[in-house]
Amino acid sequence: MVSKRKGNNINGWIIIDKPAGITSTGVVSKIKRAFNAKKVGHAGTLDPDATGVLPIALGEATKTIPYIMDEIKSYHFCIKLGEATDTDDASGQIINISSKRPSDNKVSTLLHKYTGLIEQIPPNYSAIKVNGVRAYDLARSGTQLKLKSRSLFVKELQFLKRIDDDHVLLQLTCGKGGYVRSIARDLGKDLKCFAHVKWLRRIWAGPFEIENSITLKKIEDLQKLSSLMKLLQPLEVGLQNLPFITCSKNDVVHIANGRSITVSAKKIEADEKCWIEFNGKALALGTVRDSQFYPSRVLNIEN
């Protein structure tokens, strides 16, 4: 999601520890106002009740959002056993209950089923579009939905601890497009006890970690742009997990004009996403093929 308006040309990242009770779009609006920034976007939606890492891109960093979205993310989440809700989280209405409570071993043993490339059906209360209409709007209107399954790569699903008889803490590490609420819902069905997400916290997303995040309150408390700018992380921070190539000064103009250049990139596979830099500054994102770097997104190298 990216929004544009008149304002300051500011390039870089602000990593927010999103609080519960606000949408990801709402966070973008607050950052845009605080910096009076011309262009702002976020790299990966969190549900309103979810907390944790929400990378906010400003200016030219918004061009790198698709690359960040493709990266692995990790979540801590608590599931409540014995209750299914219509939203698959604690905000919904309870639709099924059970007195059964599986053992720690039974929960832990089942988790392997949810690793690797899996298929999951999104929650009815999600932003998936059905014939051009958001699923959550259809669900709220009482429409019976039958959403199609989606593929999700799950790197790891770990049992962390049993909080009490009714609550289990898990950690999910997965690719883009995953619904933690679907994991909780399906686990509850497989355990024959029903379950939903009690709370959810994203602890890292690609190169961005919760330890390096800041609160919205801190942003709102800092009134001067000069103080806010000290919190800004360089655009290149978001690209650190991707391979890069260093070009010569003579290549800079060619890249700025979107032209391909000859490179030596033996460690980069054909058509693998990468970026090119000069003097530590990212110039463009693109791919390499037959010793040629082909830019797909040229960055404003003057800033």
Backbone bond lengths (Angstrom), bond angles and torsions (degrees), N, CA, C in turn:
res aa  C-N    CA-C-N  psi(-1)  N-CA   C-N-CA  omega(-1)  CA-C   N-CA-C  phi
1 M - - - 1.456 - - 1.515 108.64 -
2 V 1.332 119.05 125.96 1.456 123.84 -179.31 1.513 109.27 -133.02
3 S 1.317 117.45 136.39 1.463 120.75 176.97 1.522 109.04 -121.61
4 K 1.344 116.08 147.39 1.451 121.69 -177.03 1.529 110.14 -126.23
5 R 1.330 116.70 148.06 1.453 122.57 171.66 1.516 107.68 -171.33
6 K 1.333 116.91 176.59 1.450 120.37 176.15 1.521 108.40 -69.02
7 G 1.315 115.62 143.01 1.459 119.25 -179.97 1.509 111.08 165.63
8 N 1.324 115.33 -163.40 1.459 121.36 -177.54 1.528 111.53 -77.48
9 N 1.329 115.43 141.29 1.469 120.99 173.36 1.531 108.08 -84.60
10 I 1.316 115.33 93.65 1.464 121.71 -178.17 1.522 108.44 -118.65
11 N 1.324 115.99 129.11 1.465 120.83 -177.47 1.523 110.63 -118.10
12 G 1.336 116.61 130.00 1.459 120.27 176.66 1.511 111.86 148.78
13 W 1.327 115.52 -164.86 1.460 122.53 -175.56 1.524 111.42 -125.12
14 I 1.321 115.63 140.54 1.455 123.13 166.60 1.527 105.97 -119.35
15 I 1.318 117.38 122.47 1.466 121.10 -177.94 1.527 108.43 -100.98
16 I 1.324 114.90 108.31 1.453 121.57 -175.41 1.524 110.94 -94.72
17 D 1.326 115.46 138.82 1.462 121.52 167.06 1.526 105.33 -89.49
18 K 1.338 115.46 92.32 1.464 120.11 -173.02 1.526 111.48 -63.99
19 P 1.334 116.61 130.56 1.463 118.75 174.34 1.525 110.73 -83.14
20 A 1.305 116.33 165.01 1.457 120.70 174.25 1.525 109.22 -72.46
21 G 1.340 115.50 154.19 1.452 119.86 174.36 1.511 115.28 93.76
22 I 1.324 118.20 7.54 1.463 121.46 177.96 1.524 108.58 -139.94
23 T 1.321 116.92 144.29 1.458 120.45 177.72 1.523 110.22 -78.24
24 S 1.318 115.94 162.28 1.462 120.33 176.02 1.526 110.74 -62.49
25 T 1.337 115.86 -37.13 1.462 120.48 177.04 1.528 110.54 -64.55
26 G 1.323 116.02 -35.75 1.462 120.05 177.37 1.515 111.97 -63.52
27 V 1.334 117.03 -37.81 1.464 121.38 176.99 1.527 109.97 -64.72
28 V 1.333 116.69 -43.17 1.459 120.82 177.76 1.528 110.50 -56.93
29 S 1.313 117.44 -44.25 1.469 121.82 -179.54 1.525 111.39 -61.43
30 K 1.332 116.86 -40.41 1.460 120.35 -179.87 1.531 111.29 -67.42
31 I 1.321 116.50 -40.58 1.468 119.76 178.51 1.527 110.45 -67.02
32 K 1.306 116.21 -40.26 1.462 120.34 -179.91 1.530 110.85 -61.54
33 R 1.335 115.58 -42.50 1.467 119.17 179.26 1.523 111.34 -68.18
34 A 1.337 116.44 -41.93 1.462 119.88 -176.88 1.525 111.77 -62.38
35 F 1.335 116.62 -41.71 1.458 121.22 -177.91 1.529 112.38 -92.73
36 N 1.336 116.83 -8.79 1.468 121.22 -170.14 1.529 109.10 48.50
37 A 1.326 114.42 47.36 1.461 121.25 -173.63 1.519 111.53 -84.98
38 K 1.309 115.52 146.12 1.462 121.34 -178.10 1.527 111.81 -72.88
39 K 1.325 117.14 -37.69 1.463 120.67 -174.60 1.523 109.44 -142.30
40 V 1.348 116.50 126.12 1.463 122.05 -176.57 1.523 109.12 -141.64
41 G 1.318 117.47 145.30 1.464 121.54 175.74 1.516 110.97 -155.88
42 H 1.315 117.48 168.20 1.462 120.70 177.49 1.526 110.32 -117.49
43 A 1.328 115.50 153.72 1.463 121.07 -176.69 1.523 110.23 -109.45
44 G 1.334 116.59 71.64 1.456 119.90 175.92 1.507 113.40 117.70
45 T 1.321 117.29 107.83 1.459 123.01 -176.43 1.529 112.21 -67.16
46 L 1.334 114.96 138.58 1.456 122.22 167.29 1.524 107.72 -113.14
47 D 1.335 117.46 139.95 1.458 121.02 175.52 1.528 109.88 -57.83
48 P 1.334 117.78 154.56 1.474 120.19 -179.55 1.526 114.14 -53.29
49 D 1.345 117.63 -38.36 1.463 120.11 -178.50 1.523 113.21 -81.54
50 A 1.332 117.88 -11.47 1.465 121.36 -178.94 1.525 110.67 -80.42
51 T 1.338 115.52 155.25 1.459 121.23 178.02 1.526 109.38 -125.35
52 G 1.331 114.79 174.58 1.460 119.23 172.65 1.507 115.20 110.15
53 V 1.321 115.30 -159.94 1.463 122.85 -169.88 1.526 112.10 -62.51
54 L 1.329 115.18 118.71 1.458 122.31 173.49 1.528 107.62 -130.05
55 P 1.344 117.69 99.21 1.470 119.94 -179.42 1.528 110.57 -71.55
56 I 1.321 115.82 127.04 1.459 122.03 179.10 1.529 108.67 -111.11
57 A 1.326 116.31 120.67 1.467 122.31 -178.79 1.522 109.90 -97.30
58 L 1.315 116.25 136.78 1.464 121.97 176.35 1.525 109.32 -119.12
59 G 1.329 115.73 140.30 1.454 121.60 175.72 1.512 113.53 60.38
60 E 1.337 116.22 -128.67 1.460 121.75 -176.39 1.523 112.98 -63.87
61 A 1.327 117.51 -21.28 1.468 120.12 177.64 1.524 111.43 -63.79
62 T 1.339 117.67 -23.53 1.470 119.38 178.65 1.529 111.23 -63.06
63 K 1.332 117.16 -24.53 1.466 120.04 179.01 1.524 111.58 -70.48
64 T 1.320 116.70 -18.68 1.465 120.46 -178.67 1.529 112.10 -93.59
65 I 1.328 117.99 -4.25 1.468 121.41 -176.24 1.537 112.72 -53.37
66 P 1.345 119.69 -46.10 1.475 118.35 179.89 1.527 113.41 -58.10
67 Y 1.319 116.91 -30.45 1.451 121.21 179.49 1.531 110.73 -72.96
68 I 1.339 116.76 -38.85 1.456 121.12 177.49 1.524 110.27 -69.04
69 M 1.327 116.81 -38.79 1.469 121.30 -179.13 1.531 111.55 -60.60
70 D 1.323 116.84 -29.79 1.461 121.19 -178.92 1.525 113.02 -76.40
71 E 1.333 117.59 -10.90 1.467 120.03 -174.29 1.530 112.05 -81.30
72 I 1.334 114.62 162.77 1.458 122.32 178.64 1.534 109.64 -69.90
73 K 1.340 115.88 143.72 1.456 122.12 177.65 1.520 109.29 -129.88
74 S 1.337 116.23 158.10 1.461 119.37 -178.02 1.524 110.60 -135.14
75 Y 1.333 115.07 143.40 1.460 122.17 -174.68 1.522 110.78 -133.51
76 H 1.326 116.78 141.65 1.441 122.62 161.49 1.520 106.62 -97.89
77 F 1.323 117.04 133.84 1.459 118.30 176.99 1.516 110.73 -148.28
78 C 1.312 113.96 147.47 1.454 121.76 179.26 1.520 108.53 -106.74
79 I 1.334 116.13 129.10 1.456 119.16 175.21 1.529 109.17 -106.41
80 K 1.316 114.74 140.55 1.458 120.27 174.62 1.514 108.41 -98.25
81 L 1.321 116.05 122.75 1.456 122.21 179.94 1.531 110.07 -84.74
82 G 1.323 115.01 149.83 1.459 119.94 173.80 1.512 115.45 93.99
83 E 1.347 117.24 -2.55 1.466 120.13 -179.58 1.529 110.61 -142.81
84 A 1.314 115.73 131.40 1.466 121.55 169.78 1.521 107.53 -107.92
85 T 1.327 117.21 141.83 1.466 120.79 177.11 1.520 109.78 -121.21
86 D 1.325 116.42 163.17 1.462 119.60 -177.94 1.521 112.86 -71.41
87 T 1.330 117.39 -19.04 1.466 121.07 178.24 1.525 112.05 -102.07
88 D 1.323 117.32 -6.18 1.470 124.62 -176.68 1.519 112.83 68.30
89 D 1.341 116.55 14.78 1.463 120.56 172.50 1.527 109.09 -141.27
90 A 1.331 116.04 -176.17 1.466 120.48 -172.73 1.522 113.35 -73.12
91 S 1.323 118.67 -11.38 1.465 120.99 -178.96 1.526 112.83 -79.94
92 G 1.337 117.43 -13.82 1.456 121.19 -173.39 1.519 114.41 -91.23
93 Q 1.324 113.69 178.86 1.453 121.39 176.97 1.531 109.57 -87.91
94 I 1.321 116.43 139.30 1.465 121.02 178.53 1.531 109.20 -69.45
95 I 1.348 115.79 128.04 1.461 120.29 -178.02 1.525 112.52 -117.01
96 N 1.343 117.08 -15.53 1.471 121.07 177.14 1.521 109.23 -152.33
97 I 1.332 116.87 145.18 1.460 120.88 177.27 1.529 109.59 -134.16
98 S 1.331 114.97 158.19 1.460 120.93 177.71 1.522 108.74 -150.70
99 S 1.310 116.13 147.38 1.469 121.14 177.00 1.528 111.46 -91.56
100 K 1.328 117.66 -6.20 1.467 121.39 -179.14 1.523 110.57 -71.61
101 R 1.331 116.08 141.44 1.456 121.24 176.11 1.531 107.99 -135.63
102 P 1.317 118.13 107.75 1.466 121.27 -178.20 1.523 111.39 -68.00
103 S 1.312 115.86 154.53 1.469 121.18 177.57 1.523 110.51 -72.62
104 D 1.334 115.53 163.74 1.463 120.40 176.35 1.519 110.88 -57.42
105 N 1.318 115.68 -42.57 1.462 120.63 -178.19 1.525 111.26 -63.20
106 K 1.325 116.39 -40.16 1.459 119.34 -179.71 1.528 111.01 -65.81
107 V 1.337 116.47 -41.48 1.465 120.25 177.75 1.524 109.95 -63.52
108 S 1.333 115.80 -50.16 1.464 121.23 -176.71 1.524 112.15 -60.66
109 T 1.345 116.16 -41.40 1.469 120.76 -178.03 1.520 111.92 -65.49
110 L 1.320 116.62 -31.64 1.464 120.96 -176.73 1.529 113.21 -76.25
111 L 1.321 117.19 -19.27 1.460 120.48 -172.20 1.526 113.66 -63.71
112 H 1.341 117.28 -27.08 1.472 119.74 -179.08 1.528 111.24 -61.50
113 K 1.322 116.59 -25.07 1.467 120.88 178.87 1.525 111.50 -62.97
114 Y 1.319 115.90 -22.29 1.461 120.86 -174.83 1.531 112.46 -106.10
115 T 1.310 117.36 25.02 1.468 120.56 176.37 1.523 110.09 -115.48
116 G 1.334 114.87 159.61 1.455 120.28 -175.20 1.518 110.16 85.48
117 L 1.313 116.79 -155.58 1.457 121.32 178.50 1.525 107.94 -87.35
118 I 1.318 115.98 111.64 1.460 120.52 -176.66 1.526 110.11 -118.00
119 E 1.310 116.00 167.90 1.456 122.45 173.62 1.529 108.14 -110.91
120 Q 1.325 116.79 132.37 1.457 119.88 176.71 1.526 110.14 -136.84
121 I 1.315 115.63 146.24 1.463 121.57 177.08 1.522 107.91 -94.89
122 P 1.331 118.69 124.04 1.463 120.91 -179.63 1.525 111.60 -59.92
123 P 1.320 118.00 155.07 1.466 120.81 175.02 1.530 110.23 -62.42
124 N 1.319 116.85 149.18 1.469 120.01 176.59 1.523 111.08 -60.24
125 Y 1.329 115.58 -34.35 1.467 120.06 176.34 1.525 108.41 -91.03
126 S 1.322 115.81 76.05 1.464 122.46 178.76 1.521 108.44 -141.95
127 A 1.332 115.44 172.29 1.463 120.19 -176.35 1.526 113.22 -86.90
128 I 1.330 116.61 6.63 1.465 120.42 176.59 1.531 109.18 -57.24
129 K 1.327 116.31 138.04 1.464 119.92 178.96 1.528 110.74 -93.95
130 V 1.322 115.67 134.44 1.455 123.63 175.47 1.525 107.19 -120.24
131 N 1.346 115.36 109.41 1.469 120.52 -175.54 1.528 111.60 52.72
132 G 1.332 114.84 41.59 1.460 120.91 175.84 1.513 115.61 84.51
133 V 1.344 117.85 -0.58 1.468 121.41 -178.54 1.526 108.93 -115.55
134 R 1.344 117.03 138.05 1.454 121.41 179.16 1.521 110.37 -62.89
135 A 1.334 115.59 138.55 1.463 120.62 -178.33 1.521 111.42 -58.85
136 Y 1.362 117.37 -38.64 1.463 118.35 -178.12 1.519 112.47 -66.10
137 D 1.336 117.23 -30.05 1.467 119.73 176.26 1.533 110.74 -69.70
138 L 1.325 115.84 -39.88 1.462 119.83 177.99 1.528 110.64 -66.77
139 A 1.350 116.04 -41.17 1.459 120.01 -179.71 1.529 110.80 -63.78
140 R 1.330 116.43 -41.15 1.469 119.78 179.90 1.524 112.24 -66.34
141 S 1.333 116.22 -27.13 1.466 119.80 179.79 1.525 112.03 -83.51
142 G 1.342 116.58 -3.08 1.450 120.48 178.46 1.514 114.58 92.25
143 T 1.327 117.82 4.91 1.462 121.25 179.12 1.530 111.00 -68.04
144 Q 1.307 116.36 133.91 1.455 121.18 176.73 1.529 109.02 -77.48
145 L 1.314 116.50 122.22 1.464 121.01 -175.57 1.523 111.77 -108.74
146 K 1.328 114.51 148.47 1.458 121.67 172.90 1.524 106.79 -137.31
147 L 1.343 114.79 81.27 1.457 120.60 -175.62 1.521 111.07 -73.36
148 K 1.329 115.19 148.72 1.458 121.07 178.75 1.522 110.22 -78.74
149 S 1.326 115.14 149.53 1.465 119.67 178.54 1.525 110.65 -71.99
150 R 1.321 114.98 156.42 1.464 122.27 178.57 1.520 109.18 -129.57
151 S 1.317 114.73 148.76 1.469 119.68 177.67 1.519 109.90 -80.08
152 L 1.313 115.83 142.92 1.462 122.42 177.63 1.520 108.84 -143.02
153 F 1.344 116.11 132.65 1.457 120.06 173.99 1.520 108.91 -91.15
154 V 1.314 116.46 117.53 1.462 122.47 176.70 1.523 108.60 -107.14
155 K 1.301 115.67 112.37 1.463 120.20 179.44 1.512 110.92 -73.06
156 E 1.330 115.57 -39.55 1.466 118.96 -177.45 1.520 110.22 -160.98
157 L 1.329 115.85 141.75 1.460 122.91 171.95 1.518 105.99 -132.09
158 Q 1.336 116.00 111.60 1.455 121.52 -172.11 1.529 112.31 -112.57
159 F 1.322 115.00 143.06 1.460 122.37 169.23 1.526 107.22 -84.93
160 L 1.332 117.97 118.89 1.461 120.84 -179.15 1.524 111.80 -95.49
161 K 1.339 116.67 -51.62 1.463 118.45 177.45 1.525 111.06 -168.82
162 R 1.312 115.05 159.81 1.459 122.58 173.10 1.527 106.13 -93.59
163 I 1.308 116.87 113.00 1.454 120.79 -178.58 1.530 110.54 -72.25
164 D 1.321 115.61 -46.88 1.463 123.05 173.71 1.525 107.16 -160.78
165 D 1.320 117.36 -171.46 1.469 119.59 -176.91 1.518 112.59 -56.28
166 D 1.326 116.84 -34.76 1.460 121.17 -172.89 1.526 115.06 -96.98
167 H 1.322 118.14 -11.14 1.461 120.38 -171.54 1.522 112.63 -130.12
168 V 1.341 115.04 136.25 1.472 122.71 179.01 1.526 108.84 -127.99
169 L 1.324 116.37 136.59 1.465 122.01 178.33 1.524 109.33 -100.95
170 L 1.338 116.37 126.53 1.464 122.60 -178.67 1.525 110.10 -126.48
171 Q 1.334 115.41 162.82 1.464 121.10 172.47 1.517 108.71 -127.36
172 L 1.329 115.23 127.21 1.463 122.41 178.74 1.515 109.43 -113.02
173 T 1.325 116.77 129.59 1.460 122.47 174.37 1.525 106.68 -122.05
174 C 1.333 116.58 118.00 1.464 119.18 -169.65 1.524 111.95 -150.05
175 G 1.320 115.22 173.27 1.451 122.14 176.30 1.520 111.34 -84.86
176 K 1.327 115.85 -168.23 1.458 119.77 -175.55 1.532 110.85 -75.86
177 G 1.323 114.00 156.42 1.455 120.04 174.34 1.506 115.45 85.10
178 G 1.337 117.44 10.27 1.456 119.58 -177.94 1.522 112.84 -87.23
179 Y 1.315 115.39 148.87 1.468 121.65 175.31 1.525 108.21 -116.60
180 V 1.333 116.13 110.20 1.454 120.88 178.40 1.527 109.72 -62.50
181 R 1.322 116.39 -34.60 1.472 120.14 179.20 1.528 111.46 -61.50
182 S 1.321 116.55 -34.96 1.468 119.94 177.84 1.519 111.18 -68.28
183 I 1.347 115.77 -38.18 1.464 119.96 177.17 1.527 109.39 -59.90
184 A 1.335 117.11 -48.36 1.464 121.28 -178.92 1.521 110.95 -62.52
185 R 1.312 116.62 -45.13 1.475 121.28 -179.87 1.524 111.16 -59.65
186 D 1.336 116.11 -47.60 1.466 120.33 -176.88 1.530 112.13 -70.41
187 L 1.335 116.35 -34.84 1.459 119.73 175.36 1.528 110.26 -61.19
188 G 1.330 115.15 -43.98 1.458 119.76 179.28 1.516 112.55 -60.06
189 K 1.322 116.49 -39.14 1.467 120.86 178.13 1.519 110.82 -67.13
190 D 1.342 116.63 -44.32 1.459 120.08 -178.73 1.529 111.87 -67.56
191 L 1.332 116.10 -30.10 1.457 120.80 178.60 1.522 111.68 -84.69
192 K 1.355 115.19 -4.73 1.470 122.10 178.91 1.530 112.59 58.57
193 C 1.344 114.65 37.04 1.465 118.13 179.11 1.527 112.23 -136.52
194 F 1.343 117.39 -4.32 1.459 123.63 -174.87 1.541 110.48 67.06
195 A 1.330 116.41 152.70 1.466 120.67 179.46 1.528 109.57 -166.57
196 H 1.308 115.18 158.48 1.463 121.07 172.20 1.530 109.00 -149.02
197 V 1.331 116.50 167.58 1.461 121.37 179.13 1.531 109.25 -77.65
198 K 1.321 115.50 121.74 1.461 121.14 176.23 1.524 110.15 -80.69
199 W 1.331 115.75 -48.26 1.462 120.83 173.52 1.529 109.37 -152.93
200 L 1.336 114.73 158.97 1.467 121.49 -174.43 1.520 109.55 -141.11
201 R 1.326 115.78 135.01 1.467 120.41 179.10 1.526 109.35 -138.91
202 R 1.337 116.59 122.31 1.465 120.22 176.55 1.521 108.48 -83.18
203 I 1.326 116.12 124.32 1.465 119.91 -174.88 1.527 113.15 -99.59
204 W 1.312 116.94 -22.82 1.465 120.03 169.30 1.517 110.62 -160.18
205 A 1.335 114.37 155.76 1.467 121.87 178.64 1.513 107.50 -142.73
206 G 1.341 116.12 107.49 1.462 119.29 -176.31 1.521 109.97 59.48
207 P 1.329 117.92 -124.40 1.465 120.65 -178.18 1.522 114.06 -84.17
208 F 1.331 118.16 -2.71 1.459 121.91 -173.29 1.528 111.09 -99.25
209 E 1.339 116.46 126.89 1.456 121.86 -175.99 1.521 111.22 -119.36
210 I 1.329 115.09 152.59 1.462 120.61 -176.99 1.527 111.48 -60.18
211 E 1.355 116.97 -31.10 1.462 120.13 -178.64 1.523 112.27 -64.00
212 N 1.329 117.23 -23.66 1.460 121.22 -177.98 1.527 112.46 -104.25
213 S 1.327 116.32 13.61 1.465 119.95 -178.75 1.528 110.78 -91.31
214 I 1.325 116.16 167.07 1.455 121.89 177.36 1.525 108.79 -130.94
215 T 1.297 116.21 159.91 1.463 120.21 -176.73 1.523 110.94 -88.33
216 L 1.325 114.83 155.95 1.461 119.35 174.10 1.522 110.82 -62.48
217 K 1.318 116.73 -34.39 1.463 120.16 179.97 1.522 110.74 -60.53
218 K 1.331 116.72 -39.99 1.464 119.32 178.89 1.521 110.38 -63.81
219 I 1.334 116.56 -40.41 1.469 120.23 177.13 1.517 110.19 -60.68
220 E 1.333 116.20 -45.21 1.464 120.78 -177.19 1.525 112.21 -69.87
221 D 1.351 116.56 -28.54 1.463 119.86 179.47 1.520 112.66 -75.16
222 L 1.338 117.08 -26.33 1.465 120.82 179.84 1.523 109.38 -87.29
223 Q 1.286 116.71 111.95 1.466 121.13 -174.00 1.530 113.02 -88.85
224 K 1.335 117.27 -29.32 1.461 120.11 -174.79 1.525 110.96 -91.15
225 L 1.336 116.21 138.87 1.458 121.09 179.46 1.522 111.21 -61.25
226 S 1.324 116.91 -34.47 1.464 119.92 -179.22 1.525 111.06 -62.31
227 S 1.327 117.14 -35.82 1.460 121.09 177.90 1.521 110.79 -72.24
228 L 1.330 116.33 -39.81 1.463 120.66 179.60 1.522 111.21 -65.27
229 M 1.325 116.88 -37.19 1.460 120.79 -177.08 1.525 112.16 -63.06
230 K 1.338 117.19 -23.94 1.461 120.54 178.40 1.525 111.30 -69.11
231 L 1.327 116.43 -19.40 1.463 121.33 179.66 1.525 112.21 -87.77
232 L 1.321 116.98 -12.16 1.456 122.23 -175.17 1.527 110.67 -73.13
233 Q 1.337 116.10 129.77 1.459 120.93 175.57 1.528 109.71 -96.98
234 P 1.344 117.96 146.59 1.471 120.75 -177.54 1.523 112.12 -60.19
235 L 1.309 115.61 150.46 1.467 122.14 176.64 1.518 111.21 -52.62
236 E 1.322 116.61 -38.36 1.474 121.61 -175.20 1.530 112.77 -65.10
237 V 1.327 117.79 -21.60 1.464 120.88 179.74 1.533 110.56 -59.86
238 G 1.319 116.16 -36.31 1.455 120.20 -179.90 1.520 114.13 -71.12
239 L 1.332 116.66 -13.53 1.470 120.93 -176.31 1.518 113.02 -105.04
240 Q 1.328 117.80 3.79 1.462 119.94 -169.40 1.523 114.21 -65.67
241 N 1.340 118.13 -19.59 1.462 119.68 177.70 1.527 112.98 -87.17
242 L 1.332 116.83 -4.85 1.460 121.33 -179.99 1.532 110.17 -99.56
243 P 1.328 118.34 147.53 1.466 120.05 175.70 1.522 110.97 -66.87
244 F 1.331 116.33 151.12 1.461 119.15 179.63 1.524 110.46 -137.82
245 I 1.325 114.08 163.46 1.466 122.65 -179.78 1.515 107.42 -128.11
246 T 1.327 116.08 139.44 1.461 120.16 174.68 1.520 108.97 -96.49
247 C 1.323 116.22 129.94 1.471 119.87 -179.38 1.523 110.44 -106.15
248 S 1.304 116.60 170.71 1.466 122.00 178.65 1.525 110.25 -87.94
249 K 1.319 116.26 166.03 1.465 120.89 179.83 1.526 110.99 -61.95
250 N 1.332 116.62 -33.53 1.469 120.07 179.47 1.518 112.66 -66.56
251 D 1.352 116.58 -22.61 1.467 120.30 -178.26 1.530 113.18 -83.87
252 V 1.333 116.17 -15.50 1.465 120.11 -173.22 1.529 111.94 -58.74
253 V 1.312 116.91 -45.45 1.472 120.68 -178.67 1.521 111.04 -64.12
254 H 1.330 116.47 -40.86 1.471 120.18 178.63 1.532 110.60 -60.72
255 I 1.342 116.28 -44.66 1.465 120.40 179.34 1.526 110.28 -63.97
256 A 1.337 116.45 -43.26 1.468 120.52 -179.02 1.513 111.87 -59.21
257 N 1.326 117.08 -28.78 1.458 121.82 179.85 1.530 112.81 -96.10
258 G 1.344 115.32 10.07 1.462 119.66 175.08 1.511 114.79 77.18
259 R 1.341 117.63 16.54 1.459 120.32 -179.20 1.526 110.68 -92.54
260 S 1.308 116.88 149.89 1.454 121.79 177.93 1.523 110.08 -74.08
261 I 1.332 116.18 155.88 1.460 121.36 177.58 1.531 109.01 -134.47
262 T 1.317 115.80 158.41 1.466 121.24 176.68 1.526 109.26 -82.15
263 V 1.326 116.37 132.22 1.461 120.65 -177.80 1.524 109.93 -136.25
264 S 1.329 115.00 166.07 1.453 121.74 172.03 1.523 106.93 -112.13
265 A 1.306 116.51 105.70 1.469 120.86 -174.43 1.521 109.52 -136.62
266 K 1.312 115.92 65.62 1.458 120.85 -175.55 1.529 112.63 -65.59
267 K 1.347 117.11 -28.64 1.464 120.22 -176.34 1.528 112.90 -89.84
268 I 1.324 117.40 -0.08 1.459 121.21 179.70 1.513 109.43 -105.27
269 E 1.318 116.00 124.56 1.453 120.71 -178.33 1.529 110.65 -72.45
270 A 1.316 115.94 155.48 1.469 121.12 -179.54 1.519 110.17 -57.79
271 D 1.340 115.78 130.74 1.464 124.83 177.14 1.527 113.29 67.46
272 E 1.337 117.75 12.49 1.459 120.68 175.20 1.531 109.34 -74.77
273 K 1.317 116.73 139.37 1.462 120.42 178.77 1.527 109.94 -66.37
274 C 1.324 115.82 134.42 1.452 121.02 179.90 1.522 109.20 -155.56
275 W 1.341 116.69 179.98 1.454 120.19 177.15 1.511 110.01 -139.10
276 I 1.300 115.02 162.10 1.461 120.40 -176.61 1.517 108.77 -121.80
277 E 1.341 116.04 141.59 1.455 119.31 -176.04 1.524 111.43 -135.91
278 F 1.344 113.95 160.25 1.454 121.49 174.30 1.521 107.49 -142.57
279 N 1.319 116.51 125.60 1.462 122.40 -177.48 1.529 112.27 55.89
280 G 1.335 116.04 37.17 1.461 120.52 176.52 1.509 115.80 82.08
281 K 1.344 118.24 -1.18 1.453 122.04 -179.21 1.524 110.42 -106.65
282 A 1.317 115.61 133.43 1.460 119.84 177.86 1.515 110.34 -71.10
283 L 1.331 116.14 132.00 1.463 121.22 179.75 1.526 112.06 -103.01
284 A 1.333 115.86 -36.49 1.471 118.88 -176.48 1.516 109.63 -165.20
285 L 1.316 114.52 160.37 1.460 122.20 171.52 1.513 107.49 -112.24
286 G 1.330 115.97 149.53 1.451 118.21 -179.25 1.508 111.84 178.17
287 T 1.321 116.44 -150.80 1.461 122.74 -179.29 1.523 109.93 -138.89
288 V 1.331 114.67 162.71 1.466 121.26 178.04 1.520 108.69 -115.66
289 R 1.323 114.58 136.28 1.464 120.42 175.32 1.514 108.53 -151.68
290 D 1.347 116.29 129.57 1.465 122.00 178.89 1.525 111.90 52.79
291 S 1.353 115.09 47.09 1.474 122.31 177.10 1.522 113.60 64.44
292 Q 1.325 117.38 19.08 1.456 121.72 176.43 1.518 109.64 -119.94
293 F 1.341 116.27 133.13 1.465 121.07 172.63 1.518 108.51 -92.73
294 Y 1.336 116.00 123.17 1.459 122.13 -179.40 1.525 109.26 -108.92
295 P 1.345 117.60 108.34 1.467 119.42 -179.25 1.527 112.03 -72.10
296 S 1.324 116.31 134.94 1.466 121.07 175.36 1.522 111.27 -109.40
297 R 1.320 116.53 -27.55 1.463 121.78 176.87 1.518 108.24 -135.75
298 V 1.328 116.95 107.72 1.459 122.35 179.53 1.516 108.64 -88.09
299 L 1.333 116.93 131.18 1.456 122.46 -179.05 1.523 110.43 -95.96
300 N 1.309 115.08 156.84 1.453 120.95 179.67 1.516 108.88 -76.10
301 I 1.322 117.40 95.42 1.452 122.08 -171.71 1.520 113.33 -73.10
302 E 1.330 117.60 -10.84 1.457 119.96 -179.83 1.516 111.84 -78.72
303 N 1.356 115.75 -14.76 1.470 118.41 -179.57 1.506 110.95 -108.93
